Amino acid sequence: MTACLFGKPKQYSFTDRSAVVLSTLAKNLKLNAVNYTAAELPSDTQDEKTSADDSHVTAVRTPVANLRFLDWVEASNDEIAEYDADLFLAADVVFDPVIIEPLVRVISVLLRKSSCYGIISCTIRNPETFELFIKSLDSADVHIETLDHTPSNIYFYDRIAEVRILRLTKSRVH
Ligand SMILES: C[S@@+](CC[C@H](N)C(=O)[O-])C[C@H]1O[C@@H](n2cnc3c(N)ncnc32)[C@H](O)[C@@H]1O
């Protein structure tokens, strides 16, 4: 939300495969007066009346936000490439070995655009799962840079698990 409001993107897409998460995102966008569109959402998500011309959503912010259903397992490469992203952001998405392969495919397809890079915040609850993610990225020729960051004490969160922030780019063959 902060990147969408203050990063001044031309367009920002929020994605998930969960109707509950998408509904919560819709509420947060309304609370922050972000104008957004919500095409292609499953019908149970549409119940939240997610619409760009919803009367109390005022277009006071410049970026155009989209709420979009995206399932890393089901999405075709073409659907993923349609995002045409310059930057993708993700937090706490490496939590289950089963989703690593589909997630790395999504990342690889997004990184086909040469100007694209990703920032992923990983909470390391299980080091083996994180290692598997790193190996899978490596096999997919994704370059990984671990960014320095100072954990903030502003928010309440689990301070026991380590958080690593990765910058992902396509490895260039020299
Ligand atoms: C641990 S939560 C993290 C949520 C949020 N990014 C955060 O940091 O609070 C993981 C998120 O990944 C989503 N997710 C899991 N499997 C997915 C899949 N196959 N396709 C798309 N999203 C998925 C879940 O719906 C959930 O919102």
PDBQT file of the ligand as one rigid body, heavy atoms in Angstrom, charges set to zero:
ROOT
HETATM    1  C1  LIG A 201       1.803 -15.862   4.713  1.00  0.00    +0.000 C 
HETATM    2  S1  LIG A 201       0.685 -14.970   3.682  1.00  0.00    +0.000 S 
HETATM    3  C2  LIG A 201       1.516 -13.424   3.456  1.00  0.00    +0.000 C 
HETATM    4  C3  LIG A 201       0.541 -12.334   3.201  1.00  0.00    +0.000 C 
HETATM    5  C4  LIG A 201       1.151 -10.915   3.116  1.00  0.00    +0.000 C 
HETATM    6  N1  LIG A 201       2.026 -10.793   1.977  1.00  0.00    +0.000 N 
HETATM    7  C5  LIG A 201       1.840 -10.556   4.385  1.00  0.00    +0.000 C 
HETATM    8  O1  LIG A 201       3.058 -10.427   4.426  1.00  0.00    +0.000 OA
HETATM    9  O2  LIG A 201       1.134 -10.403   5.387  1.00  0.00    +0.000 OA
HETATM   10  C6  LIG A 201       0.918 -15.784   2.115  1.00  0.00    +0.000 C 
HETATM   11  C7  LIG A 201      -0.006 -15.284   1.021  1.00  0.00    +0.000 C 
HETATM   12  O3  LIG A 201       0.276 -16.026  -0.157  1.00  0.00    +0.000 OA
HETATM   13  C8  LIG A 201      -0.949 -16.325  -0.803  1.00  0.00    +0.000 C 
HETATM   14  N2  LIG A 201      -0.789 -17.522  -1.624  1.00  0.00    +0.000 N 
HETATM   15  C9  LIG A 201      -0.509 -18.778  -1.205  1.00  0.00    +0.000 A 
HETATM   16  N3  LIG A 201      -0.480 -19.637  -2.235  1.00  0.00    +0.000 NA
HETATM   17  C10 LIG A 201      -0.751 -18.896  -3.347  1.00  0.00    +0.000 A 
HETATM   18  C11 LIG A 201      -0.868 -19.206  -4.733  1.00  0.00    +0.000 A 
HETATM   19  N4  LIG A 201      -0.734 -20.461  -5.189  1.00  0.00    +0.000 N 
HETATM   20  N5  LIG A 201      -1.140 -18.209  -5.603  1.00  0.00    +0.000 NA
HETATM   21  C12 LIG A 201      -1.279 -16.931  -5.147  1.00  0.00    +0.000 A 
HETATM   22  N6  LIG A 201      -1.198 -16.570  -3.854  1.00  0.00    +0.000 NA
HETATM   23  C13 LIG A 201      -0.936 -17.543  -2.960  1.00  0.00    +0.000 A 
HETATM   24  C14 LIG A 201      -1.925 -16.544   0.338  1.00  0.00    +0.000 C 
HETATM   25  O4  LIG A 201      -3.284 -16.404  -0.080  1.00  0.00    +0.000 OA
HETATM   26  C15 LIG A 201      -1.487 -15.468   1.322  1.00  0.00    +0.000 C 
HETATM   27  O5  LIG A 201      -2.158 -14.251   1.107  1.00  0.00    +0.000 OA
ENDROOT
TORSDOF 0
